[in-house]
Amino acid sequence: MNKIVYLFPGQGSQFPGMGKELYEKHPEVREIYNNAKRITGFNVAEISFESDKKTLAQTQYTQPCIFVHSFAVLTVIGNAIDFDGVAGHSLGEYSALVAGRVFSFDDGLAAVTERGKLMAAARDGAMLAPVGAELEIVQNVVDELKSEGDIEVANYNAPGQFIVSGDRVLVEKSGEIFKERGVRKVIPLPVSGAFHSPLMADAQREMKNVLSKIDFRPPKVAFYANVTGDRVDDPNEIHKNLVLQLTHPVRWMDIITNMIRDDFAEFYEIGPGKVLRGLVKRISKDTDAESWETLI
């Protein structure tokens, strides 16, 4: 029997209208969105369904809206499929922890709302994607620049898909070096700060206070963490890693590789977009991966 994984997307997977079909067809989803309005202090349904792409891309809105949409899909699926493991990409890790019963939807949404505000307020640094670059090239460039300040590989997403984050001058300098070394396309990311780098230390301290108010329980299914890339069962370790997450890289390649090592074979992306499905297929071409975002 193939072991099943639920994967939860992070920022960048959002699109205007996401969740609207579920909202219109399922009373329990309408209840989720009504509850979300109370917790976040803004109309999550209206922002998700009616706002334009630019508004929805504002981090303080994006993160709660994606989180709520993922939970809506999870709720509609209900007990139709038994899943054996969970993981989430950056923001999506909070959704994975709700799915794994580590903490409640209400606690998760309250935390994600604060996380979105803190990350939206971050104004230091920049991020870029050296598209198609091999890991060795990306790592060498970053290591060469580290003596000059804060710069890191922020996301190990898949072969040829890595993100660099850090001091704006150094990130821009890395882009020039990547081009000199044969990387044809270097894309600056439209973000307010250097996510998953040491420049997020202030936001991390604030998130530590937010997360200290949440009761973390042992996961009911296998959970794989962004910071380690491996399975973590101890709720104290999960808590610690979630705090560290903002200043540490997302080790998505390790997560998927380790899940496959542990005999997980069917991967389902729960929430908006198809980003994670694509990453899974790049990491392991023979692995089954599907995306569920508009279930009826």
Buried (B, 14 or more C-beta within 10 A) or exposed (E): EEBBBBBBBBBBBBBBEBBBBBBEEBEEBBEBBEBBBEBBEBBBBEBBBEBEEEEBBBBBBBBBBBBBBBBBBBBBBEEEEEBBBBBBBBBBBBBBBBBBBBBBBBBBBBBBBBBBBBBBBBEBBBBBBBBBBBBEBBBEBBEEBEEEBBBBBBBBBBBBBBBBBBBBBBBEBBBEBBEEBEBEEBEEBEBBBBBBBBBBEBBBEBBBEBBEEBEBBEBEBBBBBBBBBBBBEEBEBBBBBBBBBBBBBBBBBBBBBBBBEBEBBBBBBBBBBBBBBBBBBBBBEEBBBEBBBBBE
